Amino acid sequence: MSGRGTFIVSLDFELNWGVHDVFTIEQYGEHIKGVRTAIPSMLALFEQYEIHATWATVGMLCFKDKEELIKYFPAILPTYGNESFSPYTKLHTVGENEETDPYHFGQSLVLQILQVPHQEIGTHTFSHYYCLEKGQKAEQFQADLQASLNVPCFQPHTIRSLVFPRNQLNANYLTICKQLGIEAYRGNEEHTIYEATGYNDRSKVKRGIRLLDAYINITGHHTYQLQQDQDNVPVNVRASRFLRPYHPTLKFAEPLRLKRIKKGIEHAAKHGEVYHLWWHPHNFGTHVNENLSFLQKILAHVSEMKEKYGLQSKTMGEAASSITQNGTKNKNPQ
């Protein structure tokens, strides 16, 4: 990669498929419905500030209706030890189409994203597949990932980037990803508190430290030089920071949260490194104005860093391509 710093944005676009095993519609529905206001506003900001962003999208939300969704199911379904992890056991709760069920269908939103310059549609797997949960197998993951690449509304766009649901990175599955054409994946921050685990193996202590780390620099900026580790796996476009949503209780600490992110972006810009910011659209589903205002402050800072240090905005796929192309040139000098 060149000496210029790189700012990467990725969003885990899930609707209810990402939280069906954690919350009921009654508990979290407001956040999901709020996505329909948040996404167009985020896209407007991305266009205003010329931000390249990767939308890692759950395949199941991309269909026009339930009948079409079922037709595109994977050839093999996951066999989680905990059946509640599987969305296929809850199809009776899913409505017929986007008009009647805005919690599970979002094809119109995907089409909006595709209309905005510099936006990349990536995959968040077909079913929000959990790669570290007991009972699931490699061939089930492969079938799920293949199904995510077959979603009609993605065509003719090539899916190049993957975000593992719940950040459950399974290194054993990376060769499968490469075989199916995935060029980039989002790895976790390099620190013990951000290590990938199964849902029930999460540590309350680590979660508490991660919360504190969002406001105070405990673990570093998590900026890095992007490189190709192995030819047979996708490029690890590692995360730097999760953009936590606004919370009224922590309103007093918002300046600290903003400073934490801006310092990381500036560090990447000065040192020619990558800063990768990520979040879920449903994080902006409530307190929409506060979250958008916060995001605009970040993007305005990115714009300053572009002018001052030449910081560039890239999607995950674009960042990975810059590495693989450089690698090809190095291996085949003219």
C-alpha positions in Angstrom: 0.0 0.0 0.0 1.2 3.6 -0.7 2.4 5.9 2.0 -1.0 7.6 2.3 -3.3 6.7 5.1 -6.6 4.9 4.4 -10.0 5.4 6.1 -12.4 2.4 5.8 -16.0 2.2 6.7 -18.0 -1.1 7.0 -21.6 -1.6 8.1 -23.2 -4.8 9.3 -26.6 -4.6 7.6 -28.8 -7.2 9.2 -32.3 -6.0 10.1 -34.0 -8.5 12.5 -31.9 -11.4 11.1 -29.0 -10.1 13.2 -30.8 -9.9 16.5 -33.7 -12.5 16.2 -32.0 -14.7 18.9 -31.4 -11.9 21.3 -34.4 -9.6 21.2 -38.1 -9.9 20.3 -39.7 -7.5 17.8 -41.4 -5.8 20.7 -38.1 -5.2 22.4 -36.0 -4.0 19.5 -38.4 -3.3 16.6 -38.0 0.5 17.0 -34.3 0.2 16.2 -35.0 -2.0 13.2 -37.6 0.3 11.7 -35.4 3.3 12.4 -33.0 1.9 9.8 -35.3 3.2 7.1 -34.6 6.7 8.2 -31.0 6.2 9.1 -29.7 4.6 5.9 -30.8 7.3 3.5 -29.3 9.9 5.8 -26.0 8.0 6.1 -25.9 7.6 2.4 -26.4 11.4 2.0 -23.4 12.0 4.3 -21.3 9.5 2.5 -22.0 11.2 -0.8 -21.4 14.6 0.7 -18.0 13.7 2.1 -17.1 11.2 -0.7 -16.9 8.2 1.6 -16.3 4.8 0.2 -18.2 2.3 2.4 -18.8 -1.5 2.5 -22.3 -2.7 3.4 -21.9 -6.2 4.6 -25.4 -7.4 4.0 -27.3 -10.5 5.3 -28.6 -12.3 2.2 -32.0 -13.1 3.8 -33.1 -9.5 3.9 -32.6 -8.9 0.2 -35.7 -10.6 -1.3 -38.9 -9.2 -2.6 -41.0 -11.7 -0.6 -41.0 -14.8 1.5 -41.7 -17.1 -1.4 -38.6 -15.9 -3.2 -36.5 -16.0 0.0 -37.3 -19.7 0.5 -36.3 -20.6 -3.1 -32.8 -19.4 -2.5 -32.1 -21.2 0.8 -28.7 -22.9 1.1 -28.4 -26.5 0.0 -27.4 -27.4 3.6 -28.8 -25.6 6.7 -26.8 -25.0 9.9 -27.1 -27.6 12.8 -26.4 -25.4 15.8 -26.5 -27.1 19.1 -28.6 -24.2 20.3 -31.5 -24.2 17.8 -32.5 -20.6 18.7 -29.4 -19.4 16.8 -31.0 -20.6 13.5 -33.4 -18.2 11.7 -34.8 -21.1 9.8 -36.7 -22.3 12.9 -38.5 -18.9 13.1 -39.9 -18.6 9.6 -43.4 -18.7 10.9 -42.8 -15.2 12.4 -41.7 -13.7 9.0 -44.3 -11.8 7.0 -44.9 -12.0 3.3 -42.9 -9.0 1.9 -41.2 -5.7 2.8 -44.5 -3.8 2.9 -46.0 -6.0 5.5 -42.8 -6.9 7.3 -40.1 -4.2 7.3 -38.2 -6.0 10.1 -37.1 -8.9 7.8 -37.2 -7.5 4.2 -35.0 -4.6 3.0 -34.5 -5.1 -0.8 -35.5 -1.4 -1.4 -32.7 -0.3 0.9 -30.1 -2.4 -0.8 -31.2 -0.8 -4.2 -30.8 2.6 -2.6 -27.3 1.8 -1.5 -26.4 0.6 -5.0 -27.4 4.0 -6.4 -24.9 5.9 -4.4 -21.3 6.3 -5.7 -18.4 4.4 -4.0 -20.7 2.0 -2.1 -19.8 -1.7 -2.0 -22.2 -4.4 -1.2 -20.4 -7.1 0.8 -21.8 -10.2 2.5 -22.6 -10.8 6.1 -23.4 -14.4 5.1 -26.9 -15.5 3.9 -28.4 -16.3 7.3 -26.2 -14.3 9.7 -24.2 -17.5 10.1 -22.3 -18.1 13.3 -18.9 -19.7 12.6 -17.9 -20.4 16.2 -21.1 -21.9 17.6 -21.3 -25.6 18.5 -22.9 -27.9 16.0 -22.3 -26.0 12.8 -19.8 -27.4 10.2 -17.6 -26.2 7.5 -19.8 -27.6 4.7 -22.8 -25.8 6.1 -20.8 -22.5 6.2 -19.8 -23.1 2.6 -23.4 -23.7 1.5 -24.5 -20.5 3.4 -21.8 -18.4 1.8 -22.6 -19.7 -1.6 -26.3 -18.9 -1.1 -25.3 -15.3 -0.2 -23.5 -14.9 -3.5 -26.6 -16.0 -5.4 -29.0 -13.3 -4.1 -30.7 -11.9 -7.2 -30.7 -8.2 -6.3 -26.9 -8.3 -5.9 -26.4 -9.2 -9.5 -24.4 -8.2 -11.5 -22.3 -6.8 -8.6 -19.5 -9.1 -7.6 -19.3 -9.8 -3.9 -15.7 -9.4 -2.8 -15.9 -8.6 1.0 -17.1 -10.6 4.0 -17.8 -9.6 7.6 -18.3 -12.6 9.9 -21.5 -12.2 12.0 -20.9 -11.4 15.6 -17.3 -11.1 14.6 -17.0 -14.9 15.0 -13.9 -15.2 12.8 -13.1 -18.8 12.1 -9.7 -19.0 10.5 -10.4 -22.6 9.3 -13.1 -21.2 7.0 -10.9 -18.6 5.2 -9.8 -21.0 2.4 -13.5 -21.6 1.7 -14.0 -17.8 1.4 -11.1 -17.5 -1.0 -12.5 -20.4 -3.1 -15.8 -18.6 -3.4 -14.2 -15.4 -4.6 -14.0 -13.4 -1.3 -11.0 -11.1 -1.4 -11.3 -9.3 1.9 -12.7 -10.0 5.4 -12.9 -7.9 8.5 -10.7 -9.3 11.3 -11.0 -8.2 14.9 -8.8 -5.7 16.7 -5.5 -7.2 17.8 -6.0 -7.3 21.6 -7.3 -10.0 23.9 -10.4 -8.1 24.8 -11.5 -8.2 21.1 -10.8 -11.9 20.5 -13.5 -13.9 18.6 -15.7 -16.1 20.8 -19.0 -17.9 20.7 -22.0 -15.9 22.0 -22.2 -17.7 25.4 -18.5 -17.5 25.9 -18.5 -13.7 26.0 -16.8 -12.2 29.1 -18.6 -9.5 31.0 -15.2 -8.2 32.2 -13.9 -7.9 28.6 -17.2 -6.2 27.5 -16.8 -3.7 30.3 -13.2 -2.9 29.2 -14.3 -2.6 25.6 -17.0 0.0 26.7 -14.3 2.0 28.6 -12.0 1.7 25.7 -14.5 3.4 23.5 -14.0 6.6 25.5 -10.4 6.3 26.9 -7.4 5.0 24.9 -6.7 1.7 26.8 -5.7 -0.6 23.9 -4.3 1.8 21.3 -5.6 3.2 18.1 -5.6 -0.2 16.2 -4.3 1.4 13.1 -2.1 -0.8 10.9 -0.2 -1.4 7.7 -2.4 -3.5 5.4 -0.7 -6.6 4.0 -1.3 -9.9 2.3 -0.5 -12.6 4.9 -1.1 -15.7 2.7 -2.0 -16.1 -0.9 -4.7 -18.7 -0.2 -6.8 -16.6 2.1 -8.5 -13.2 1.7 -6.9 -10.0 2.9 -7.6 -9.2 6.6 -8.9 -5.7 6.6 -8.9 -5.5 10.3 -11.3 -3.4 12.4 -10.0 -0.4 14.3 -13.1 0.8 16.2 -16.8 0.0 16.6 -18.8 3.2 16.4 -21.0 2.8 19.5 -24.4 4.5 19.3 -25.4 7.5 21.2 -26.8 6.8 24.7 -28.5 9.6 26.8 -27.0 8.2 30.0 -23.5 8.7 28.6 -24.2 12.0 26.9 -21.6 13.7 29.2 -18.8 11.5 27.7 -19.6 12.1 24.0 -16.7 14.5 23.6 -14.3 11.8 24.8 -15.8 9.2 22.4 -15.4 11.7 19.5 -11.8 12.5 20.5 -10.9 8.8 20.7 -12.0 8.2 17.1 -10.6 11.4 15.7 -7.2 10.7 17.3 -7.1 7.3 15.7 -8.0 8.7 12.3 -5.4 11.3 12.6 -2.8 8.7 13.6 -3.5 6.7 10.6 -3.4 9.7 8.3 0.0 10.8 9.7 1.6 7.4 9.6 0.2 6.0 6.3 -1.9 3.4 8.1 -5.4 2.0 8.0 -8.3 3.1 10.3 -11.3 0.9 9.9 -14.6 2.1 11.5 -17.6 -0.1 11.7 -21.2 -0.2 13.0 -24.7 -1.6 12.3 -27.3 0.6 10.7 -29.7 -0.4 13.5 -27.3 1.3 15.9 -28.6 4.5 14.4 -32.2 3.3 14.5 -33.0 5.4 17.6 -31.6 8.8 18.6 -31.2 9.1 14.8 -30.3 12.8 14.8 -27.7 12.5 17.6 -26.0 9.6 15.8 -26.0 11.3 12.5 -24.6 14.5 14.0 -21.8 12.5 15.6 -21.1 10.7 12.3 -20.9 14.0 10.5 -18.3 15.3 12.9 -16.2 12.2 12.2 -16.5 12.6 8.4 -15.7 16.3 8.6 -12.5 15.3 10.4 -11.8 12.7 7.7 -12.2 15.5 5.1 -9.6 17.6 7.0 -7.2 14.7 7.1 -7.6 14.2 3.4 -6.6 17.8 2.8 -3.8 17.9 5.3 -2.2 14.4 4.9 -3.7 12.9 1.8 -5.9 10.4 3.7 -7.9 8.3 1.2 -11.3 6.6 1.6 -11.6 3.0 0.4 -14.1 0.1 0.6 -12.8 -3.2 2.0 -12.7 -4.5 -1.5 -10.7 -1.6 -2.8 -8.2 -1.8 0.1 -7.7 -5.5 -0.6 -7.3 -5.0 -4.3 -4.5 -2.4 -3.7 -2.6 -5.1 -1.8 -3.1 -8.0 -4.2 -2.3 -5.9 -7.2 0.9 -4.7 -5.5 1.7 -8.3 -4.7 1.2 -9.3 -8.3 3.4 -6.5 -9.5 6.1 -7.5 -7.0 6.0 -11.1 -8.1 6.0 -10.3 -11.8 8.4 -7.3 -12.3 8.4 -5.8 -15.8 
